[in-house]
Amino acid sequence: MAGAVSAPIARAVLKRGREGPVRGGNPWIFSQAIDRIEPPSIEAGAPVTVHDASGVLLGMGYCNPATTIAIRMLAWGEAPAIEELVARRLGGALELRRRFIRDDTNSYRLVNGDGDGLSGVVVDRFGEVLVVQILTAGADRMRATIVAALNDLLHPRSIIERSHGAVRKQEGLDDYAAVLAGEPVTGTIAAENGIKIKLDFDHGQKTGYFLDQRDNRAKAGGIASGARVLDAFCYQGGFSLAAIAGGAARVVAVDTSARALEIARQNLELNEYPAGAVEFVHGEAGKFMAETAERFDLIVLDPPPLARSRGDAERAGRLYVELNSVAMRALAPGGRLMTFSCSTHFRAEDFVRAVRFSASNAGRNLRLIAHLGPGPDHPVLLGHAEGEYLTGLLLSDL
């Protein structure tokens, strides 16, 4: 485990006129905006102070000269010692969640990276278990400090790490999984909006569950009474469970992952619903919607990221049009569609445009009821548009 980060010994000086985004609160500094680093040779993830071309201090962060996002800011202006900074950030993150999270929920995102002032760090809480993702070289150097602060703040039963993915590879890091503190756990039972959920940390995606959709699952439950519901790309059945709790008349859940469907079945049993309360379909959701003769009063369309890089954006646009078109054709008269994009590299306005094309293709006249996004436990810095990724629309047939 890496030790605590020492005080910055290097300084980064930006090119003239390139300090605007930093002053505006964007924590990412791209390599082409940097004039020089003093000394020029520093380790990946080393702390640096950041200055404008005139030498005025802008703040501090950490630097990886080998990546496109060369510096990630941790503080603006004068910064305290890293131990104090991490403790302050974590305490503020917890206080924010306590103001927004419902009493019947003990699963939420405690730290959302840049949005909580800890770039490269994600912490999800599932009751007494904390699951950490450390995604960058700079965050990797803070691991011990983060774990110590989490222990002091929450005294959890376990802190485990599940760090993997493309960002770590870009940062020159291997995937890493370990028990950082407390008991070794492979899973746990948590609660979301009064619904029990089973977590499988060995096999679940990312930290084990997609917490960003918690509020949208509650919204789906609130409009599901008496409805025939299709949960497309259902994963572990979160929207299906919300729909049943909301009084849905029928629920069909479709996913290509047999393992995810099995956990969805276990979640159904965990909440003491009969096995037949949901019809689980192992298959591709787009194909199912295109071929089914059934019409649904509520369709939730929540596919995985379709644009994993900027180069995928054009293809993703076509796929979003195709998926939403078949979903709209499967929508009953007067029905409602909750449709989402979680593609970081596909802009929200482009998604809305794709959905409009879909409505035209499907011959449906739909009303926009609400724009949807992640809950308040997924904050984004106002100056950091790059931090926005989940966008959704609630539509209703006219």
Disulfide bonds with the S-S distance in Angstrom:
none
